[in-house]
Amino acid sequence: MVFYAYASCAGSFAVWLITAKDKDILDAWFRAMETSQFGNIKRVNAEWYRYQNFRIEHSITDHHLARKFVGMILFKPVYGYNDSWHIFNNGPFVDCIQYNWYYIRSKRYKSLYWTVRRKTDLDAVQVYASTKSRARFQAIKGFNFPNYAPCPPDNLIIGDDQVCLRHASGPVSFIKDNNGLSVLTISRPMNYFNLRELSGSFAPQSDNRMAYIPNCGSEWELVY
């Protein structure tokens, strides 16, 4: 599903409608913009950007940006307040903000959530997929990992930003079991991953335990 946003130019009446392939693409574009030659941009929120001292429609002509975003993002000028403004509805979405708490839900099966429990009294607390209970997890940003904008000063976590999760009972770690799977376990040390990996790198196993399996295709999302 496409995602829409407005961009307005500081000090002028220029307004642009941005159409992106999806919200993740637009978030990645913003992070890339921060360290490009078009660095004067501010993300007011997911649906509104402010920029200055450049023409935003030229932003994807930067060599590094073009390789990633040409054909993924379109810009349409909105000619003043008399033009027919596009009233868009992006539907529900959630920004990931450092230290906020979220439920994690399947994008496909809306009743399926992450929860935590012990399989037996002797086992560690692990993360399970469940339709009967759910648990909240805190997002913690990794500032020491490279991404589009190394150590960005904001608390927004998007795209290739590194994040780890914490449950009320402790941090989430990837612990290998006897089958070599990286099972999500409440233990130290905490493991970081790219936020975008929620869409495709975590999958429930036959016993419903959640495991970190890159590119497995199982998609999850943050919800309040």
C-alpha positions in Angstrom: 0.0 0.0 0.0 1.4 3.4 -0.9 2.1 6.0 1.8 1.5 9.8 1.4 3.1 12.8 3.1 3.4 16.5 2.6 6.6 18.5 2.4 6.7 22.3 2.9 9.6 24.6 2.3 10.7 26.9 5.1 10.3 30.6 4.1 8.1 30.0 1.1 4.7 28.7 0.1 6.0 25.6 -1.7 4.2 22.4 -0.8 4.8 19.0 -2.3 2.8 15.8 -2.1 5.2 12.8 -1.6 4.0 9.4 -2.6 6.1 6.5 -1.5 5.9 2.7 -2.2 5.2 2.3 1.6 6.1 4.0 4.9 9.3 2.0 5.3 10.6 3.4 2.0 9.7 7.0 3.1 11.4 6.5 6.4 14.5 5.1 4.7 14.6 8.1 2.3 14.5 10.5 5.3 17.4 8.8 7.0 19.4 8.8 3.8 18.6 12.5 3.2 20.2 13.4 6.6 23.6 12.6 5.3 23.2 13.5 1.6 23.9 16.9 0.0 20.2 17.7 0.7 20.6 17.6 4.5 18.4 20.5 5.5 15.3 18.4 6.2 13.2 17.9 9.3 10.6 15.1 9.9 7.8 16.9 11.7 5.9 13.6 11.7 5.5 10.6 9.4 3.1 12.6 7.2 4.8 16.0 7.2 8.4 17.2 6.3 10.0 20.6 6.4 13.0 21.5 4.2 15.0 24.5 3.1 17.8 25.6 0.7 17.1 22.9 -2.0 14.5 21.6 -4.3 13.0 18.5 -2.7 12.0 17.0 -6.0 15.7 16.8 -6.9 16.5 14.9 -3.7 16.6 11.5 -5.4 19.1 12.7 -8.0 21.9 12.3 -5.5 24.0 9.4 -6.7 23.6 7.4 -3.5 19.9 8.1 -3.1 19.0 7.5 -6.7 20.2 3.9 -6.5 17.7 3.2 -3.7 14.8 5.4 -4.3 14.2 6.2 -8.0 10.9 4.7 -8.9 10.0 4.3 -5.2 9.2 7.9 -4.4 7.2 10.5 -6.4 6.9 14.2 -5.9 3.9 16.3 -7.0 3.7 20.1 -6.4 0.7 21.5 -4.7 0.3 24.9 -6.2 -0.7 27.1 -3.3 -3.8 26.9 -1.1 -6.2 27.3 -4.1 -5.0 24.0 -5.6 -7.0 20.9 -5.0 -5.3 19.4 -2.0 -5.0 15.7 -1.8 -6.8 14.4 1.3 -5.1 11.1 1.9 -5.8 8.4 4.4 -2.7 6.3 5.2 -4.6 4.1 7.6 -3.3 3.3 11.1 0.4 3.2 11.6 2.8 3.5 14.5 6.2 5.2 14.7 8.8 3.5 16.8 10.1 5.9 19.5 12.9 5.0 21.9 11.7 3.9 25.4 8.1 3.6 24.3 6.3 0.3 25.0 4.5 -1.7 22.2 2.7 -4.9 21.5 4.0 -6.8 18.5 1.3 -8.2 16.2 1.3 -10.3 13.0 0.5 -8.2 10.0 -1.4 -11.1 8.5 -3.2 -12.6 11.5 -4.4 -9.7 13.6 -5.1 -11.8 16.6 -1.6 -13.2 16.8 0.7 -11.4 19.3 4.1 -11.9 21.0 3.9 -12.9 24.6 6.3 -14.4 27.2 6.1 -17.5 29.3 8.1 -20.4 30.6 7.5 -23.8 28.9 8.3 -25.5 32.2 9.3 -24.3 35.6 12.9 -25.2 34.8 13.0 -23.3 31.5 13.9 -19.7 30.9 11.3 -17.1 30.0 10.9 -17.1 26.3 8.9 -15.2 23.6 6.0 -17.0 22.1 3.4 -16.3 19.5 -0.1 -16.5 20.9 -3.7 -15.6 20.2 -4.7 -15.8 23.9 -2.2 -13.4 25.6 0.1 -10.6 24.7 3.0 -8.8 26.2 4.4 -5.3 25.8 8.0 -4.6 24.8 10.1 -1.5 25.2 12.1 -0.3 22.1 15.7 0.8 22.9 17.7 2.4 20.1 21.3 1.4 19.3 23.3 4.6 18.9 26.6 2.8 18.3 25.7 1.0 15.1 26.2 2.5 11.6 23.1 3.3 9.5 22.2 5.9 7.0 22.9 8.7 9.6 25.4 7.4 12.1 24.3 8.2 15.7 21.3 10.3 14.7 20.4 12.6 17.6 16.6 11.9 17.5 14.7 9.2 19.4 13.0 8.0 16.3 13.7 4.4 15.3 13.1 3.6 11.6 14.4 1.4 8.8 18.0 0.3 9.3 18.2 1.9 12.7 19.3 -0.6 15.3 16.9 -1.5 18.1 16.7 -4.0 20.9 13.6 -5.1 22.9 13.1 -5.2 26.6 10.2 -7.0 28.4 9.3 -5.9 32.0 11.2 -9.0 33.2 14.4 -8.3 31.2 16.0 -7.8 27.8 15.2 -10.0 24.8 18.2 -12.0 23.6 18.7 -14.5 20.8 19.8 -17.8 22.4 20.5 -20.8 20.2 18.7 -24.0 21.1 19.7 -27.6 20.4 18.5 -27.2 16.8 20.6 -24.2 16.2 17.7 -21.7 16.1 18.1 -18.3 17.7 15.2 -18.4 20.1 14.0 -15.1 21.6 14.7 -15.5 25.3 14.5 -13.0 28.3 18.2 -13.0 29.1 21.4 -11.0 28.8 23.1 -9.8 26.7 20.4 -8.0 24.7 20.5 -8.4 20.9 20.2 -5.6 18.4 18.6 -5.9 15.0 17.4 -3.5 12.2 13.9 -2.3 12.9 12.9 -3.2 9.3 13.6 -6.9 10.2 10.3 -7.1 12.0 8.9 -7.4 8.5 10.5 -10.7 7.6 13.0 -12.0 10.1 11.0 -13.4 13.0 8.9 -16.5 12.9 7.1 -18.8 15.3 8.2 -22.4 15.5 6.1 -25.6 15.8 5.9 -25.0 19.6 5.1 -21.3 19.0 8.4 -20.1 20.3 9.6 -17.0 18.4 13.0 -17.3 16.6 15.1 -14.9 14.7 15.4 -16.2 11.2 16.6 -13.6 8.6 14.4 -13.4 5.5 11.9 -15.9 6.7 9.0 -13.8 5.4 6.9 -13.6 8.5 5.8 -10.0 9.0 5.1 -8.3 12.3 4.2 -4.7 13.4 4.3 -2.5 16.4 0.9 -1.5 17.9 -0.3 0.3 21.0 
